[in-house]
Amino acid sequence: MTGEFVDLIPEEFLDPEKEREFLLWLLRQPVDNQTKKYILIDWTRLVGVALTEEMVEFVTLGRAEETRG
């Protein structure tokens, strides 16, 4: 279930150097935490950055555990 959110990511964030800005943008999006995680996964694959638990915790406001399963 990845790849389907790529078109939602603004072009300005398609750079690994923009990680912080992307995470802040994603945090503000009006979607559920599971969707945020999928968008994050797509972004990491697109820019070649390793997905970390800290990233998921950040964009889900500490609720990463709810996105597992």
C-alpha positions as CSV (number, residue, x, y, z in Angstrom):
1,M,0.0,0.0,0.0
2,T,2.7,2.4,-0.8
3,G,3.3,4.7,-3.8
4,E,-0.3,5.9,-3.9
5,F,0.4,9.0,-1.9
6,V,3.4,10.3,-3.9
7,D,1.3,12.8,-5.8
8,L,0.2,14.4,-2.5
9,I,3.8,15.4,-1.5
10,P,4.7,18.9,-2.6
11,E,7.7,19.0,-5.0
12,E,9.5,21.4,-2.6
13,F,9.9,18.5,-0.2
14,L,11.3,16.0,-2.6
15,D,14.8,16.4,-1.2
16,P,16.4,14.5,1.7
17,E,17.7,17.8,3.0
18,K,14.1,19.0,3.5
19,E,13.3,16.2,6.0
20,R,12.4,18.6,8.9
21,E,10.2,20.8,6.7
22,F,8.5,17.7,5.2
23,L,7.8,16.3,8.7
24,L,6.3,19.6,9.9
25,W,4.2,19.8,6.7
26,L,3.0,16.2,7.2
27,L,2.2,16.8,10.9
28,R,-0.2,19.6,9.9
29,Q,-2.1,17.5,7.3
30,P,-5.8,16.8,8.2
31,V,-5.5,13.0,7.7
32,D,-5.4,10.1,10.2
33,N,-2.2,8.8,11.6
34,Q,-2.2,5.6,9.5
35,T,-2.4,7.7,6.3
36,K,0.4,10.0,7.6
37,K,2.6,7.0,8.1
38,Y,1.9,5.8,4.5
39,I,2.7,9.3,3.2
40,L,5.9,9.2,5.2
41,I,6.9,5.8,3.9
42,D,6.3,7.0,0.3
43,W,8.5,10.1,1.0
44,T,11.3,8.1,2.5
45,R,11.4,5.8,-0.5
46,L,11.2,8.7,-3.0
47,V,14.1,10.6,-1.5
48,G,16.2,7.6,-0.3
49,V,16.0,8.3,3.4
50,A,15.7,5.5,6.0
51,L,12.3,5.4,7.8
52,T,12.8,5.7,11.5
53,E,10.5,5.2,14.5
54,E,11.3,8.8,15.6
55,M,9.8,10.1,12.3
56,V,6.6,8.1,12.8
57,E,6.4,9.2,16.4
58,F,6.8,12.8,15.4
59,V,4.1,12.9,12.7
60,T,1.7,10.9,14.8
61,L,2.3,13.0,17.9
62,G,3.6,10.0,19.8
63,R,1.0,7.5,18.6
64,A,3.2,5.4,16.3
65,E,2.1,2.2,18.1
66,E,-1.4,2.7,16.8
67,T,-0.2,2.5,13.2
68,R,1.3,-0.9,13.5
69,G,-0.4,-4.0,12.4
